[in-house]
Amino acid sequence: MSITVEQVENLVVQVYETRVDLGKAAAIQVSAKIKELLEKQDTVRMIFAAAPSQNEFFEMVKRDSEIDWTRVVSFHMDEYIGLKPNAPQSFGVFLKEKLFDEVKPGTVHLMDSSRDVNDELLRYEKLMQEEEIDIVCLGIGENGHLAFNDPPVADFNDPKLIKVVKLDEVCRQQQVNDGCFETIYDVPTHAITLTIPALMSGKHLFCIVPGPTKRQAVRGVLEGPISTENPATILRRHPSCILFLDKESYGK
């Protein structure tokens, strides 16, 4: 059970004792929503974040044998530009290793940043537009980013669904803090990302944010003004978003 539940505008906030408890709770609620939707429609279209913050959630959601993953169409939300194909830091590789290779979704759409970038943007945007997105499983960055929409490039009214962005220094340092790269100089400077309107277009958002390094961003989401200075504050306007925190990220 959650130890604290509150609501900030539309945003439902659930706080758990540990990140394992958080991951289990998120998995239970995401699984329930997948199964509920599959009772009413042929497929469920989902976007997944690729980050260590999602590990406990992935481990738990894989255990639900009642999910018909063959009817799940899966996307991811961002990818570095400039990595070698199949580099271990690739978000597509991360999601395959942590989730997709085990649950085997019926369809997996991965971004391919090794192609001509403009061609890839058009290809992925077309896939996104085929039908509505049902579920988005996302996190929040240390600078409040959603996907790779860092404060300098975040746009709540972005006309695009996907774009190329320059990563800010806080974001790149987070990749080092997460153990994905040895130094900030190893982290690519640019990436492809789904935009904030693309993420917000999902019918149901489940935002999974454990750990003390996210505390400042979380405080901004719960207490600060809605602003691109902390892009995740926009989650307060989504009609169906649950924010899962542990005691360390909640900080109270």
C-alpha positions as CSV (number, residue, x, y, z in Angstrom):
1,M,0.0,0.0,0.0
2,S,1.0,3.6,-0.6
3,I,2.0,5.5,2.5
4,T,0.7,8.8,1.1
5,V,-1.8,9.8,-1.5
6,E,-2.4,13.3,-2.7
7,Q,-3.8,15.1,-5.7
8,V,-2.2,18.2,-7.3
9,E,-4.7,19.6,-9.8
10,N,-5.4,16.6,-12.0
11,L,-2.2,14.7,-11.0
12,V,-2.7,11.8,-8.6
13,V,0.4,11.2,-6.4
14,Q,1.1,7.9,-4.7
15,V,4.1,7.6,-2.4
16,Y,5.6,4.2,-1.4
17,E,8.1,3.2,1.3
18,T,10.8,1.9,-1.2
19,R,11.5,1.8,-4.9
20,V,10.6,-1.9,-5.0
21,D,7.2,-1.2,-3.5
22,L,6.8,1.6,-6.0
23,G,7.7,-0.6,-8.9
24,K,5.3,-3.3,-7.8
25,A,2.4,-0.8,-7.4
26,A,3.1,0.7,-10.8
27,A,3.2,-2.7,-12.4
28,I,-0.1,-3.8,-10.8
29,Q,-1.9,-0.6,-12.0
30,V,-0.4,-0.6,-15.5
31,S,-1.2,-4.3,-15.9
32,A,-4.7,-3.7,-14.8
33,K,-5.1,-0.9,-17.4
34,I,-3.6,-3.0,-20.2
35,K,-6.0,-5.9,-19.5
36,E,-9.0,-3.5,-19.1
37,L,-8.3,-2.0,-22.5
38,L,-7.8,-5.3,-24.2
39,E,-11.3,-6.3,-23.1
40,K,-12.6,-3.5,-25.3
41,Q,-10.2,-3.2,-28.2
42,D,-7.9,-5.3,-30.4
43,T,-4.6,-3.8,-29.4
44,V,-3.1,-1.5,-26.9
45,R,-0.5,1.1,-28.0
46,M,2.1,1.9,-25.4
47,I,5.2,4.1,-25.1
48,F,7.9,3.1,-22.6
49,A,10.7,5.1,-21.0
50,A,14.2,3.6,-21.0
51,A,16.0,4.4,-17.8
52,P,17.2,2.7,-14.6
53,S,14.3,4.4,-12.8
54,Q,12.0,1.9,-14.6
55,N,13.9,-1.3,-13.6
56,E,11.7,-2.3,-10.7
57,F,8.5,-1.6,-12.6
58,F,9.8,-3.7,-15.6
59,E,10.8,-6.6,-13.3
60,M,7.3,-6.7,-11.7
61,V,5.2,-6.2,-14.9
62,K,7.0,-9.1,-16.6
63,R,5.6,-11.4,-13.9
64,D,2.0,-10.9,-14.9
65,S,1.2,-13.9,-17.1
66,E,-2.3,-12.7,-17.8
67,I,-1.2,-9.8,-20.1
68,D,-1.6,-10.7,-23.8
69,W,1.6,-9.0,-25.0
70,T,0.9,-10.2,-28.5
71,R,-1.7,-7.5,-28.7
72,V,0.5,-4.7,-27.5
73,V,2.1,-2.3,-29.9
74,S,5.2,-0.8,-28.3
75,F,7.1,2.5,-28.8
76,H,9.9,4.2,-27.0
77,M,10.3,7.8,-26.4
78,D,13.9,8.9,-27.2
79,E,17.2,7.8,-28.6
80,Y,20.7,9.2,-28.8
81,I,22.2,10.3,-32.1
82,G,25.8,9.2,-32.7
83,L,26.0,5.9,-30.9
84,K,27.2,2.8,-32.7
85,P,24.5,0.4,-33.7
86,N,23.5,-1.8,-30.7
87,A,25.6,0.2,-28.3
88,P,24.7,-0.8,-24.7
89,Q,23.7,2.7,-23.9
90,S,21.0,2.7,-26.7
91,F,17.5,3.1,-25.3
92,G,16.2,0.6,-27.8
93,V,18.8,-2.0,-26.6
94,F,17.9,-1.2,-23.0
95,L,14.2,-1.8,-23.5
96,K,14.8,-5.0,-25.5
97,E,17.1,-6.4,-22.7
98,K,14.9,-5.2,-19.8
99,L,11.5,-5.9,-21.2
100,F,10.7,-6.6,-24.8
101,D,12.9,-9.8,-25.3
102,E,11.1,-11.4,-22.4
103,V,7.4,-10.3,-22.9
104,K,7.6,-10.2,-26.7
105,P,5.1,-7.6,-27.6
106,G,3.3,-8.3,-30.9
107,T,4.8,-5.2,-32.5
108,V,7.9,-3.2,-31.4
109,H,8.7,0.2,-33.0
110,L,12.2,1.2,-32.2
111,M,13.8,4.5,-33.3
112,D,16.8,4.0,-35.5
113,S,19.1,7.0,-35.1
114,S,21.7,5.4,-37.5
115,R,19.4,6.2,-40.5
116,D,19.1,9.6,-42.1
117,V,17.6,11.6,-39.1
118,N,15.0,13.4,-41.2
119,D,13.8,10.2,-42.7
120,E,13.6,8.6,-39.3
121,L,11.6,11.4,-37.9
122,L,9.1,11.1,-40.7
123,R,8.9,7.3,-40.3
124,Y,8.4,7.4,-36.6
125,E,5.9,10.2,-36.7
126,K,3.8,8.3,-39.2
127,L,3.8,5.2,-37.0
128,M,2.7,7.3,-34.0
129,Q,-0.1,8.8,-36.0
130,E,-1.7,5.5,-37.1
131,E,-3.8,5.3,-34.0
132,E,-4.1,7.0,-30.6
133,I,-1.6,6.1,-27.9
134,D,-3.3,4.3,-25.0
135,I,-0.7,4.1,-22.3
136,V,2.6,6.0,-21.6
137,C,5.0,4.7,-19.0
138,L,7.4,7.5,-18.3
139,G,9.8,9.1,-15.8
140,I,11.1,12.5,-14.9
141,G,14.6,13.7,-15.3
142,E,16.7,15.4,-12.7
143,N,16.1,18.7,-14.5
144,G,12.4,17.9,-14.9
145,H,12.7,16.7,-18.4
146,L,10.1,14.4,-20.0
147,A,11.8,12.1,-22.5
148,F,14.6,14.4,-23.8
149,N,12.5,17.5,-23.6
150,D,15.0,19.4,-21.4
151,P,14.0,22.9,-20.1
152,P,15.8,24.8,-23.0
153,V,14.0,22.8,-25.7
154,A,10.7,21.9,-24.0
155,D,7.6,23.2,-25.7
156,F,4.1,22.5,-24.3
157,N,2.6,23.6,-27.6
158,D,5.2,21.9,-29.9
159,P,3.7,21.4,-33.4
160,K,5.8,18.3,-33.9
161,L,5.4,14.8,-32.4
162,I,9.1,14.0,-32.7
163,K,12.2,16.2,-33.1
164,V,16.0,16.4,-32.8
165,V,17.2,18.1,-29.6
166,K,20.4,19.3,-28.1
167,L,20.8,17.8,-24.6
168,D,21.6,20.1,-21.7
169,E,24.5,19.6,-19.3
170,V,22.3,18.5,-16.4
171,C,20.6,15.9,-18.5
172,R,23.9,14.6,-19.8
173,Q,25.4,14.4,-16.3
174,Q,22.4,12.4,-15.2
175,Q,23.3,9.7,-17.7
176,V,26.7,9.5,-15.9
177,N,25.0,9.5,-12.5
178,D,22.8,6.6,-13.7
179,G,25.9,4.6,-14.6
180,C,25.2,4.6,-18.4
181,F,28.4,6.4,-19.3
182,E,31.8,6.9,-17.6
183,T,32.1,10.7,-18.1
184,I,29.9,13.5,-19.5
185,Y,32.2,13.7,-22.5
186,D,31.1,10.2,-23.5
187,V,27.4,11.2,-23.5
188,P,26.1,12.2,-27.0
189,T,25.1,15.8,-27.3
190,H,22.0,15.3,-29.4
191,A,19.1,12.9,-29.5
192,I,15.7,12.2,-31.1
193,T,12.8,12.6,-28.7
194,L,9.0,12.5,-28.7
195,T,7.7,15.9,-27.9
196,I,5.7,16.8,-24.9
197,P,2.4,17.0,-26.8
198,A,3.2,13.5,-28.2
199,L,3.6,12.2,-24.6
200,M,0.6,14.1,-23.3
201,S,-1.6,12.6,-26.1
202,G,-1.5,9.2,-24.4
203,K,-4.9,8.4,-22.8
204,H,-3.3,7.1,-19.5
205,L,0.0,8.2,-18.1
206,F,1.9,6.3,-15.4
207,C,5.0,8.3,-14.2
208,I,7.5,6.3,-12.2
209,V,10.1,8.4,-10.3
210,P,12.1,6.8,-7.5
211,G,15.3,8.0,-5.8
212,P,16.8,11.0,-4.1
213,T,18.3,12.6,-7.2
214,K,14.8,13.3,-8.5
215,R,13.6,15.1,-5.3
216,Q,14.1,18.6,-6.5
217,A,12.3,18.0,-9.8
218,V,9.5,16.3,-7.9
219,R,9.1,19.2,-5.5
220,G,8.8,21.5,-8.5
221,V,6.1,19.3,-10.0
222,L,4.1,19.3,-6.8
223,E,4.6,22.9,-5.7
224,G,6.0,25.0,-8.5
225,P,4.3,26.9,-11.4
226,I,3.5,25.0,-14.5
227,S,6.5,26.0,-16.7
228,T,9.0,24.7,-19.2
229,E,11.6,25.5,-16.6
230,N,10.4,22.2,-15.1
231,P,8.8,20.4,-18.0
232,A,7.2,17.7,-15.9
233,T,4.9,20.3,-14.3
234,I,2.7,19.9,-17.3
235,L,1.6,16.5,-16.0
236,R,-0.7,18.3,-13.6
237,R,-2.9,19.1,-16.6
238,H,-3.3,15.6,-17.9
239,P,-6.7,14.1,-17.2
240,S,-5.3,10.6,-16.3
241,C,-1.8,10.6,-14.8
242,I,-0.5,8.8,-11.8
243,L,2.8,9.9,-10.3
244,F,4.5,7.0,-8.4
245,L,7.1,8.1,-5.9
246,D,9.2,6.5,-3.1
247,K,10.1,8.3,0.2
248,E,13.4,9.4,-1.2
249,S,12.0,11.1,-4.3
250,Y,9.0,12.6,-2.3
251,G,11.3,14.0,0.3
252,K,8.8,14.6,3.1
